[in-house]
Each structure stands twice: as structure tokens, then as C-alpha cells.
Amino acid sequence: MAIGDKYPTEWRTFSDPETGRIIKQLTTGRHSNYPLYYFIPSITSDNRYLVFHSERTGWVQLFRLDLISGKIVQLTDGRTQHSGWAIWCLPHLRGIYNHLSSLNQPLNEVYYFQDEQLRCVHLHTLEDRLILELPNRISIGQTGFSPDGRHFAFIHADRNLFTQKFAEREALLNMGQFNWEMHDAWRNQVPSTISVIDTANGALKDIIALDFHVHHIFFIDNTRMLVNHVRDDSGMWTVDFDGNTRTLRPRDGHGVVCHQVSTARGIYYEANQKENNQHNVYVGRYDLQTDHFDEVKLPPNMGYVHTGFDPAGRFLFYESQTATDHQLFSLHFPHDSEHFQIRRLRTIPLALSGGQRTHAHPFLSPDRSQLFYTEIIDGFSQICAMDIADLVDLNEYWDA
């Protein structure tokens, strides 16, 4: 079990019984497989390789799947204990830190964390090298590269403090004395730092030191990053290389932003609001140039929604999970009440545990012909791709 180990094609093709859409299951086996975090790319810009996590060796490692042949190659061989993404995923996995790796599309490299190191592996040569030692620090959030591939941003915290605070949280949770209403107060006990590495020369720059824990960071252009969440709440804000910050779309009568994706046509997101024991979801688009945003309310009881990622910002699709249902859907004519439509694309099995590894996290391939997502099959997360070429360029979405 080492870097360069090869696996044969695993995929199978079938049609969805409800919609007739063609679906290709790309991975299989009695182990979970899942892409990089869906805010950032998992597929090379030439649409050739998918980079994904797999637990097939008994360790979380990164693999490369050839989207032409289906063949799989192992990219990493990390041996970190307790490498799961604490809070948002299962903490007690092992291997590399899952969900915290990023694909640099211009350079065809992947940065990943193991122990107190940031490392890099090249997708073609499989050369693995050390980028940075992080003594007494721990990576705690999803990461990202600038579009030009020049800079890598990540979130980190004091290892001993984070480990202590997470252990306290986990103990209280196991005793039934911790709930999600206490989450933001817990975040305020874990200071974090956002840093950027220049990939050309390895220079490290601390952008901003925070007195609270943030979960995600990714670039919206070559000099600005978008961060989740704000202090004391969910939400989103930006920071540039000089540490200048700007809060976007704060909590209002429609609730607060949870997930968002940066596209060529603005930031698409969903906001959640609870009123009279009803969970309301508003989907929206934010224009960074004008600071303007507009939103559309989804039907009641849509559950926990993730906004799908189309880098072009044209196709509107989402993941929705309730206590009884888990589905992918597209949203048509959102501003036209006469033609407004939610179209179910796929109903997938519910997962009651497993953290981020079991979310669908839908995103489009670079050629925009396939919708990639994670689905529970025979009890394990597997990566699937749905043919949606007929939908992506319809004039039925936000700008219809």
C-alpha cells in the first residue's frame, strides 16, 4: 500500500429508475470514497483526472481516477492518527487529514496535510515533497488555491489547545450536555490563523489572526479569499492579502448563509431561517462588484440544503436532506412564479452518520457535462457522475 499503487476500473453504469438519467458509479468496494471538499475543484482542468479520498487501504489517502479509462492510482501514504476533520466529520479516522486537501489546477499538484506537515504530490510524476513544517500547529479548515495557482490558503490553530477543546466538546456531547446552540460559543474558545503560501518560492504569510474558529477558506479571485463563518454565527466574509475584511450578506429576516460557491456570475448560496417551528431556506446570488444580492424562497420543509457548484454560475442545482429524504434537484425559473419549478434529479439513500463523507456535495465537471456527487451504496460512500448535459445551458435559471 504505497504511492503509485494501481487499481483497475471499478465503474458501472445504470439509469435512474425515476428520471431515466444515466449515472456512472466511479468507485466501489466495502470502503468509503469521496471527492475533495466541493467548494474547490476535484477534477483537473482538462477533465482527465478526478482527485478523491479513499479509505480502501484502511487509511484515508488521496487517489487519482482516470476519467477516460477508470483506472485508479494512489497519490499519498500518510500515517497520521486521528486525522478526521474534527467537528464537521468523524475525528477518529487515520491517514491524511481528510477534506483539507486542495487541487492546484494550473500546476496539476495536490497539497495535503499529515501530522504537522503540509506536503505536495504531483498528479503526473507522483513526486511527493514537503512544503512546510507546522510545529505545534494543526490544520482545521477546508483550504484553497488561487485561480492562477500561485497561492495556497489554509486555516490553522494551536495543536494542544485545539485538541484539548475538542476533547472537552466530545466528552460533553457523549454525556448529552452539548448541543448545536452551544457551537458558536465553543468556536470562540479556539483562536485560528489564516495563512497563505506562495507556491513559487514557498514564502509563508499570516494574513489574519482570529479569536475564533473558522471552517472554510477559498479564493474568489487571485487576491481575495472567502471565509466561513463570522464570529458568533454562520455567515461569510472576505479577506485580502493585506488582512482587510468585508462581511457579506449578514443575518437578516431571511436567516443566515451556510454554504456558498464562487462562480463567474457571482456567489451563489443558501440562507436558513427558522420561524414558527418551520425551517425556511432562501437561495440567492451575491454580486461582489455592487454588494447587491437577491434571493428566492424554496418551498417549505426542504431540509438541510447545499448549493451545488457550477463554476460558470449558470446551472442551478442543490442537495437537500430531511429526516426522510435525500435528493438532488435543479431549480428552474426562480424569479417567475408562473414557471417556477423544482425538478428532482436523483433520490439517494439517507445516511444517519459518517459526517461530511456522506454528503452528496454536488459539483459540475470542467466540461459541464456531468454532475458529480457522493452517494451511499451498500453502506459506503461512493462517487457517482450523472449526465446532465441537456440541462446546463437552458435559459431557465437565475438570469432567465
Secondary structure, 3 states (H helix, E strand, C coil): CCCCCEECCCCEEEECCCCCCEEEECCCCCCCEEECCCCCCCECCCCCEEEEEECCCCCEEEEEEECCCCCEEECCCCCEECCCCCCCCCCCCEECCCCCCEEECCCCEEEEEECCEEEEEECCCCCEEEEEECCCEEECCECEECCCCCEEEEEEEEHHHHHHHHHHHHHHHHCCCCCHHHHHHHHCCCCEEEEEEECCCCCEEEEEEECCCCCEEEECCCCEEEEECCCCCCCEEEEECCCCEEEECCCECCEEEEEEEEECCEEEEEEEEEECCEEEEEEEEEECCCCEEEEEECCCCCCEEEECECCCCCCCEEEEECCCCEEEEEEECCCCCCCCEEEEEEECCCCCCCHHHHCCCCEECCCCCEEEEEEEECCEEEEEEEECCCCCCCCCCCCC
